[in-house]
């Protein structure tokens, strides 16, 4: 497989250690190369194309190898996916041929597909609830709730997030331009709640008031910011999908009521998130 700014050759891991290459600029897709017996798991509808030796199967839950919980464990895992707005089922693509084969998955919005090796970030990644695109089979897809009540009320998209665990490759989709920041212990970063794309498990997520009452009402940046405190890595996206969808809906239906960016306060989320 040819090299690119995002490409990989394999190493040993518990999850299937797939090779991949990310192609494109604003509308990217990831091409995954599978050896015989290897599998990739993806959200329904993400596939662009596949070689004929790769077979598709729909599974209950996240398609990981962890079956220790039996049916009830799978049911709980699938229920968690429903909370994050995903389907009860995922699609597993397994190579049953004798040589290498490829399958490709595309992001649904303009932006970037970010490949992350989970064992490079401590085995866990917290990301926006619609960020997961695909992964090597063996990666567990769960749910992450913010513990603080204020964060739940005013954290916008940060209230309910996806939790990706394991040691394999995951591919997350982020809107617009993506920036990665390394936070030192105690270092803080204030971000628009919808622009928090992902962070490692050592980062503390909270909300902070945007400023004075005048700034909150007339500043146009929302009432609260997400406050992330290190140590750890933070990924910031410039164009959250909900913001893009909200702008399109607002343009299509002038005067229509628009949903806020994931806040559980509903329409009041527009004020909170600066929309």
MIVO-865872 format. One record per atom (N, C-alpha, C, O): z, y, x. Coordinates in steps of 0.02 Angstrom, whole numbers, plus 50000, padded with zeros to 5 digits. Example, Ala and Ser with C-alpha at 12.3 -4.5 7.8 and 13.67 -1.06 7.14 Angstrom:
! MIVO-865872
503904971650660/503904977550615/503904983550660/504234983450712/503544988850642/503574994750684/503945000250645/504025005750670/
//
This chain:
! MIVO-865872
500004994050043/500005000050000/500005006250044/500365006350094/499615011350027/499575017350068/500215021350063/500605020650016/500325025450114/500935029550116/500845035850075/500275037950062/501395038950055/501405045250018/502075048450031/502495045350062/502185054750008/502845057750017/503405053649987/503975054050010/503255049749935/503745045249905/503465038149905/503115036249858/503605034349957/503405027349959/503955023449993/504395026350025/503945016849986/504495012750011/504245005850030/503805003049998/504545003150083/504474996150101/505154992850096/505664996150103/505164986450084/505754983050059/506304981850111/506184981950171/506894980550084/507474978450123/507874973650079/507664972350023/508434971050103/508814966250063/509274969850014/509584974950032/509334967149953/509784969949902/509874964849848/509514959849845/510364966049804/510484961549747/509934962449695/509664957549670/509784968549678/509224969849632/508564968349667/508534968249729/508044967049628/507384966049657/507194972149698/507204977749673/507024971149762/506864976649807/506114977849806/505744975149847/505894981949760/505184983049749/504904988349797/505264992749820/504254987749811/503894993049845/503604997649792/503474995449735/503495003949810/503235008649760/502885014449794/502965015649854/502505018049754/502195024349775/502155028949715/501945026849661/502345035149724/502315040149670/501695044449681/501575046949736/501295045149628/500665048649633/500635054449583/500975054349532/500235059449601/500155065149558/500595070949578/501005070449623/500495076549544/500875082549558/501315084449498/501905082549496/501045088249450/501445090349393/501565084749342/502095084449311/501065080349333/501135074749287/501095068349328/500555065649340/501665065949350/501685060549398/501735053749365/501935053149307/501545048549403/501705041749383/501905037849446/501715039649502/502305032649435/502535028449490/502185021749486/502165018649433/501915019549542/501575013049547/502025008349585/502185009549643/502245002949552/502714998149581/502344991849599/501964989049559/502454989549660/502134983349684/502654977749683/503184978349713/502484972249649/502944966649641/502684960549678/502094958949678/503154957049711/503014950449739/503094945249683/503394946849631/502834939149691/502934934049640/503674933049624/504084932249669/503834933049559/504514932149536/504904938649529/505444938549498/504664944149556/505024950549549/504874953849482/504354952549451/505344958149461/505274961449396/505474968749401/505864970749444/505184972749357/505384979649346/505544980449273/505244977149230/506004984949257/506194986149188/506064993449173/506174997849215/505814994949112/505625001749095/505765003149021/505844998548981/505785009649005/505845011648936/505195009948899/504655009948929/505255008648835/504665006948795/504175012748795/504365018548787/503535011248804/503015016248802/502885019748868/502455024148871/503235017848922/503155021248986/502575018549027/502325021949072/502345012349012/501835009249053/501155012749047/500955014848992/500815013449104/500135016249106/499635010549113/499145010249075/499735006049161/499295000349171/499674995049211/500184996449242/499404988849211/499704983349250/499164978449269/498644977949235/499284974649322/498844969049339/498964963349291/499504962749262/498464959149282/498494953849231/499024948549246/499254945249200/499224947749309/499734942749326/500434944949308/500904941049312/500514951149287/501174953649267/501244952949192/500834955449153/501764949349171/501884948149100/502434952649074/502924954049108/502344954949012/502834959248979/503284955148933/503054950548900/503914956948931/504374953948883/504874959248861/505104963248902/505044959148797/505534963848770/506214960548769/506294954948744/506714963948797/507374961048802/507884965648768/507774971648759/508434962648749/508974966248716/509414969348770/509684965748813/509494975848769/509904979148820/509484981848877/508924984148866/509774981648938/509444984948995/509054980149040/508764982349089/509054973649024/508664968949063/508954967249130/508604964249171/509584968949143/509894967349207/510084960049210/510064956549159/510254957749270/510434950649279/511144949249257/511354943449257/511524954349240/512234953349224/512314950749154/512344954649106/512364944149147/512444941049081/513144938349070/513254934349025/513634940549112/514304937649109/514654939049042/515104935349023/514444944349007/514774946048944/514484942248885/514724943048829/513974938148896/513674934448841/513334939048792/513154944748808/513254936548730/512914940448679/513274946948663/512964952148654/513944946648658/514334952548641/514264957848695/514234963848681/514234955648757/514144960448812/513464963848807/513414969848817/512944959948791/512284962748783/512264967548723/511944972848726/512614965648669/512624969848610/512964976548624/512724981748602/513504976348662/513854982548681/513414986848725/513384992948716/513074983748772/512634987548816/512064990748778/511894996548791/511774987148730/511234989948690/511484995548646/511145000548637/512094994748619/512395000148578/512495006448618/512405011948591/512685005848680/512765011648723/512105015248732/512085021448735/511555011448736/510895014548744/510715018548681/510385023748686/510925016148623/510785019848562/511135026648563/510855031648540/511745026948590/512115033148593/511755038248635/511775044248620/511415036148688/511045040748731/510345042248704/509955045548738/510195039848644/509545041448613/508995036648632/508415037948615/509145031248666/508635026448687/508595020648637/509015020148592/508105016348647/508025010548603/508525005148621/508805004948676/508635000548573/509054994748586/508734990148637/509074986048669/508084990648646/507714985948687/507394989548747/507244995548744/507294985748800/506894988148856/506344982948869/506364977348844/505854985048908/505304980548924/505354978448997/505424982549042/505304971849009/505344969149076/504644966849096/504304963349058/504434968749156/503774966949182/503884962349242/504134964449294/503684955949235/503804950849285/503154948149313/502684946649276/503134947649379/502524945149412/502554937549416/502994934849450/502094934149382/502064926849381/501474924149420/501314918249415/501144928349460/500574926049499/500774923649568/501354921949580/500284923449613/500394920649679/500324925749736/500474924249793/500104931749720/500054936949771/500364943349742/500664943149689/500304948749777/500604954949753/500234957549692/499624956549684/500604960949648/500304963949588/500664970649575/501214971749600/500334974849536/500594981649526/500634983449452/500244980949411/501114987749438/501194990449371/501384997849379/501744999649426/501145002049334/501255009249340/501595011949278/501445009849222/502045016849288/502405020149234/502345027649242/502365030249298/502275031349186/502165038549189/502735042249155/503035039849107/502885048149182/503365052749151/503025056149092/502435057749095/503395057449037/503075060348977/503035067848978/502725070848933/503325071149027/503335078449029/503125080849098/503175077149146/502895087149104/502745089949170/503375090249212/503905092549189/503325087949273/503915087949317/503845083049373/503305082049401/504395079849390/504415075349447/504745068749429/505195068449387/504515063449462/504855056949459/505235056249525/504925056349579/505885055449521/506295055149581/506525048049593/506865045149551/506345045049650/506595038349667/507265038749702/507335042549750/507745034949679/508415035049709/508635027849720/508635023749674/508835026249781/509125019749798/509875020149784/510235023949818/510115016449735/510805017349712/511325015849766/511845019149767/511185011149811/511695009849862/511715015549914/512175015649955/511235020149912/511265026049955/511695031549925/511875036349960/511865031049861/512275036149828/512915033149800/513185035449750/513165027949832/513795024849811/513745020049754/514255018049725/513135017949735/513045012949683/513055015549612/513015011649565/513095022149604/513115024849536/512795031749534/512905035849579/512405033049481/512085039449471/512195041549399/512075037549353/512415047749388/512495050649321/511895055249310/511775059749350/511535054349254/510945058449243/510885060049168/511235057249127/510435064749153/510325066649084/510115060549043/509815055849069/510275060648978/510195054748936/509475052648926/509355046948904/508995056948940/508295055048934/507955054549002/507335054649006/508345053949056/508065054249124/507785047549148/507305047449186/508075041949127/507865035549153/507145033949133/506965034649074/506735032049182/506045029949169/505965022549180/505735018949135/506135020049240/506065013049256/506505011449316/506785015949347/506565005049332/506995002949387/506814995849408/506474992249371/507034993849466/507004986849485/507494982949441/508044985249427/507284976849421/507734972949378/508364971249416/508344969349475/508944971949382/509594971049413/510004977349410/510614977149421/509684983149396/510044989449387/510324989749316/509974988149268/510954991649310/511284992149245/511234999249218/511355004049254/511054999749154/510975006249121/511525006949069/511535003249019/511985011649080/512545012549035/512605019649010/512125023449011/513205021548989/513335028048960/513925031248996/514395027949016/513885037849003/514425041649035/514635047248989/514235051648973/515275047148967/515555052448926/515955057248970/516315055049015/515885063748956/516325068548989/517025068048957/517085067448896/517545068248998/518215067048974/518535073248943/518935072648897/518375079148969/518705085148946/518415087248878/517815087048867/518865089348833/518655091348766/518205097448768/517705097648732/518375102348809/517965108348814/517265106748839/516775109748817/517225102148886/516575100148912/516165096748856/515565097748851/516505092748815/516155089448761/515905094248709/515355093448682/516305099448694/516105104348643/515555109048667/515105110648629/515605111148730/515165116448754/514725114348813/514385118548842/514725107948829/514355105748888/513615104548875/513255102648921/513385105548813/512675104648799/512455097548815/512775092748794/511915096848854/511645090348871/512105086348916/512005080348926/512605089648945/513055086148991/513605082248957/514005078948991/513645082448890/514185078948855/514085071348858/514555067748876/513495068948840/513345061848843/512775060948893/512235063748884/512895056948945/512405056048997/512305048649011/512705044548990/511775047049046/511655040149067/512005038649132/512085042949175/512225032349139/512545029949200/512135024149226/512075018949193/511845024949285/511445019749317/511835016749374/512045020449419/511935010149373/512345006949423/511985000949454/511574997749422/512134999649517/511844994049553/511704995949625/512015000549652/511234992249656/511054993849725/510304994649734/510064995449790/509924994349679/509194994449683/508905001349671/509265006349666/508245001449668/507885007649656/507875009449582/507745005149540/508005015749566/507915018449499/507435024349504/507405027749556/507065025549450/506595031049448/506765035349388/506705033149331/506975041449401/507195045949348/506695051749343/506435054149393/506575053849281/506095059149268/506465065749256/506945065949218/506225070949289/506545077449284/506015082749271/505465082349298/506175087749230/505685092549208/505605098349256/506095100949284/504985100449265/504845106249307/504945104749381/504795099149404/505185109649417/505335108949488/506045106349497/506495108449462/506135101749545/506785098649557/507055100849624/506695100749675/507685102649625/508035104649686/508635100149696/508995098649649/508735097849757/509315093749774/509805097849815/509615101149863/510445097649794/510965101349830/511515096449852/511735092249813/511735097249914/512305093449940/512915097949937/512945103149970/513415096049897/514015100049890/514565097349935/514705091349937/514875101849973/515445100050015/516065099149971/516065101449913/516595095949994/517205095249955/517465102149933/517575106549974/517555102949867/517805109149840/517275114349827/517425119349794/516665113449851/516135118349840/515905117949767/515815112449740/515795123749736/515605124049665/514905126949657/514675131049697/514585124649605/513925127049587/513905128049512/514095123449474/513675133849488/513615135349417/512885134549397/512445137649426/512755130449346/512075128749325/512025129249249/512505127749214/511455131349224/511325130849153/511415123549132/511185119049166/511755122549075/511955115749057/511355111049049/511415105149065/510785113549026/510205109349018/509845107849083/509435103249086/509995111649136/509645110849200/509995106049247/509745104749302/510575103349227/510905098249267/510535091649256/510615088549204/510135089549305/509735083549297/510125077249313/510095072349276/510485077249369/510855071349391/511355073349444/511295078649476/511865069049454/512345070149508/512675063449525/512675058849484/512955063149584/513295057049606/513995056849577/514255061949553/514305050949579/514935049949543/515515053949571/516015054849537/515465056249633/516015060149662/516035067349640/516515070949655/515515069649605/515465076649583/515855077449517/515795073249472/516245082649512/516635084149452/516235088949408/516025094249430/516135086949345/515755090949296/516235094349248/516675091049220/516155100849239/516565104749193/516145110549167/515565111449188/516415114449121/516075120449098/516505126549113/517115126049115/516175132149124/516525138349140/516195143949099/515585143849088/516585148749078/516325154349039/515835158349080/515935159349140/515305160749048/514765164049085/514975170649115/514675172849164/515475173949087/515695180349113/516065184249060/516425181349020/515975190849060/516305195049010/516005193848941/515485190748935/516345196348890/516095195648822/515415198948815/514975196248781/515315204548847/514675208048845/514125203748876/513575203248848/514275200548933/513785196348966/513615190248923/513045188148919/514135187448890/514015181448849/513575183048789/513155178948769/513665189048760/513295190748699/512595193248714/512115191548680/512535197448766/511905200748779/511555198448842/510995200548856/511865194148880/511565192148944/510985187348938/510575186948984/510945183648882/510395179048872/510445172548910/509985168548908/511005171348944/511075165248984/511555160248953/511725155248985/511775161448892/512235156848860/512965158848871/513115162948914/513395155748832/514105157248835/514445153548892/514925156048921/514205147548908/514515143348959/514005140949010/513415139848993/514235140049071/513845136849123/514155130049138/514755128949126/513765125549165/514035119349193/514305121049263/513965124249303/514915118749276/515205119749342/515265112949376/515625108549351/514925112149431/514945105849468/515295107049534/515135111749571/515785102849548/516195103549608/516125097349652/516185091749629/515985098549717/515895093049764/516525089549783/517075091749765/516445084049820/515855082249860/515355077949822/515525074249777/514725078549843/514205074349816/513535077949811/513465083749832/513045074449784/512375077149776/512255079149704/512505075949657/511885084549694/511705087049629/510945088249628/510665091049674/510625085949573/509905087349564/509835092049505/510105090949452/509455097549516/509365102749466/508635102949445/508185102849487/508515103149379/507835103549352/507715110449322/508155113249289/507115113049332/506975119749307/506745119849234/506775125049202/506515114149208/506255113949140/506515107749103/506175102649103/507105108149072/507345102549032/506875101048975/506575105648945/506805094648959/506345092648905/506535095948839/506095098048802/507195096348824/507405099248760/507215106548756/507065109048702/507225110048812/507025117148812/506275117748799/506065122048761/505885113548831/505165113548820/505005112048747/504595115448716/505335106848719/505225105048649/505445110648603/505105111948553/506005113848618/506245119248577/505775125148576/505655128248523/505485126848634/505015132448637/504385130748597/504115135048562/504145124548602/503545122548565/503675122748490/503255125048452/504255120348469/504425120348398/504495127448372/504265129048317/504805131748412/504895138648393/504225142148385/504135146248340/503745140548429/503095143648425/502695141048366/502315144648334/502785134548350/502405131448296/502675133448228/502295133948179/503325134648223/503645136248160/504025142848167/504635142648174/503685148548164/504035154948171/504565155748118/504445154648058/505155157648139/505705158548093/506075152148077/506595152448044/505815146348100/506145140048087/506765139248129/506815141948184/507245135448104/507865134248140/507735129048194/507415123948181/507995130148253/507885125948310/508535122648331/509075125748327/508495116448354/509095112848377/509275115048447/508835116348488/509925115548461/510155117348528/510025111748577/509835106248558/510135113148641/509985108448695/510515103048700/510855102548752/510605099048648/511045093348653/511765094648636/512175090048637/511945100948621/512645102348605/512825099148540/512425098948493/513425096548535/513655093348473/513825098548420/514005096748364/513765105048438/513875110148388/513245111948350/513245116548309/512695108248362/512095109148324/511755115748340/511635117248398/511585119848287/511225125948296/511585131048339/511275135248370/512255130648342/512635135248385/512475134048458/512635138148500/512165128148473/511985126648542/511475131448571/511445132348631/511065134648527/510595139648552/510955145348586/510745147748638/511495147648556/511885152948585/512225150748649/512235154348699/512505144748647/512865142048705/512405141148765/512595142848821/511805138548753/511355136948807/510895142648826/510445141748867/510985148548796/510595154348815/509905154548785/509465157848811/509815150948729/509165150948696/509175155148634/508675155748599/
//
